[in-house]
Amino acid sequence: MIELAILGFLAEQPLHGYELRTRIAQLAGHARPISDGSLYPAITRMEKAGLLVRRREPGAVAAQRHTLELTDAGRAELVRRLRDPADLDVTDGTRFNVLLAFLGRLGDRGAQAAVLRRRLDFLEAPASFFYTGDRPQRADEQPDLFRRGMLVVARATSRAERAWLREALAELAT
C-alpha cells in the first residue's frame, strides 16, 4: 500500500518527504498511520530501484530539504500496479481505497473496469467475520450484540460499495 501511495502521489507532483507522509496518512486514515520507520525505508528502496529520485534543495532555515520525484521507470511501475494490482490490493478495504485514489491515472477504461470487476467479484463471494463450520454466519444468526453489529455494518458497507461498483462499471462501459 505504501509504495503504491508513494508512486501515486509523486505522479501528481514532486513532494518533500513530510508532505508525502501527510498525504499518505490522510488517505490511509487513522486506522493505518504511516510512520517514518515505514515511509523512509520504502522511499530508499524505491530510489535504489530507480523508481524515484531525491533532489536536494535549500531549506527555509538551514537544513536541506529533499524533494522526491518519479522517474520514467516509476511512472511505468505505477501503471503496472494499477493495471494488475496484487490480490491484497483488491481484497483489503484500505488498500483498495489507495488503489482507487490513483486508478484514474491509468487512463484505460477497459483496464480500470477489470480492476473494479475484480473487487465486485470479491465482494459478491459469501464471506463473514464468523463462521459455523465453513458456512459464513449472517447477522441474524449471531447472538452476540457486538458481533451482530459488526456483521450489520459490514453488510451495509458491502451493499453500498457493490452498488457504486456496478454504477462505475456501467459508466466505464459507455
Order of alpha helices (4+ residues) and beta strands (2+ residues): alpha-beta-alpha-alpha-beta-beta-alpha-alpha-alpha-alpha-beta-beta-alpha
